[in-house]
Amino acid sequence: MVKLIALMRTREDLSASEIRRMYEEEHVPLVMRLMPMISDYRRNYLHRSTVTEDERARADFDILTELWFDTEADLRSFVAGMRDREEGRQLRADSARFLVAGTTRLFEVDETVTVRAGEVPPRR
């Protein structure tokens, strides 16, 4: 499995609940329809109420998204689609409704999972 992390900054003029609704109910189905090479797609939302404005500014993101792909070829197809194809243009236009355009950063990462003795690690 290959994993990407996306760090995304949300628009200040929208509430956290509106952003989450737009992302989960509208953007995620669009992503899954246009990018079928994604095998697992998870969103992690920064709790604005638990951080100060200074901490939030230093974090420089509001959502951490995890994308898994079965193969390197699937990852490369996703990246090419986001950069060069109509699917990427559609997704960028849609995400600009709730994200600050041009601020999303993508990183390919290796994940290490630690579990307690006797527990089974999650499968990827």
Helices and strands as residue ranges (DSSP letters): E 2-8, H 16-21, I 22-27, H 28-34, E 38-45, G 48-50, H 53-59, E 63-69, H 72-84, H 86-95, E 105-109
